[in-house]
Amino acid sequence: MARLGWTMEQRAGVKAYSRLSTFFAVLCLAIGIATLAMGNAAGWVLIGLAVVLWTGLFLFLRYTKKSQP
């Protein structure tokens, strides 16, 4: 049986989610680095949050892609 790929709508949604998550991850990283530069240790929380959320979305999309029929 031939393996069907994602529809165009699904690929567009994945692309949009990836761009949005990357934008917010870069934003959190920039704010976290600026916060650290000002001497506040809370910047590490923002950096960790950005990494965890972006990695979570990446793994979710990878798992979803592998489970497609």
C-alpha positions in Angstrom: 0.0 0.0 0.0 1.4 3.4 -0.9 2.2 5.8 1.9 0.1 8.9 1.6 1.8 12.2 2.6 0.4 15.2 4.4 -2.1 17.4 2.7 -1.2 20.9 1.7 -3.3 22.3 4.5 -1.4 20.1 7.1 2.0 21.1 5.7 0.9 24.8 5.8 -0.2 24.4 9.4 3.1 22.8 10.4 5.0 25.5 8.7 3.0 28.2 10.5 3.4 26.6 13.9 7.1 26.1 13.3 7.6 29.7 12.3 5.5 31.0 15.2 7.3 28.8 17.8 10.7 29.8 16.4 9.8 33.5 16.6 8.7 33.2 20.2 11.7 31.1 21.1 14.1 33.7 19.6 12.2 36.4 21.4 12.4 34.6 24.8 16.1 34.0 24.2 16.8 37.6 23.4 14.8 38.8 26.5 16.5 36.2 28.6 20.0 37.2 27.5 19.1 40.9 28.0 17.8 40.1 31.5 21.0 38.2 32.3 23.1 41.1 31.0 21.3 43.4 33.5 22.2 41.1 36.3 18.9 39.3 36.9 19.1 35.5 37.2 15.5 35.2 36.0 16.9 35.3 32.4 17.9 31.6 32.9 14.2 30.8 33.4 13.3 32.5 30.1 16.1 30.7 28.2 15.1 27.4 29.7 11.4 28.0 28.8 12.2 28.9 25.2 14.4 25.8 24.8 11.8 23.4 26.4 8.8 24.8 24.5 10.6 24.8 21.1 12.0 21.3 21.6 8.6 20.0 22.7 6.9 21.3 19.6 9.7 19.9 17.4 9.4 16.5 18.9 5.6 16.6 18.7 5.7 17.4 15.0 8.3 14.7 14.4 6.1 12.1 16.2 3.0 13.3 14.4 4.7 13.0 11.0 5.9 9.5 11.7 2.4 8.4 12.7 0.8 9.5 9.5 -0.6 6.6 7.5 
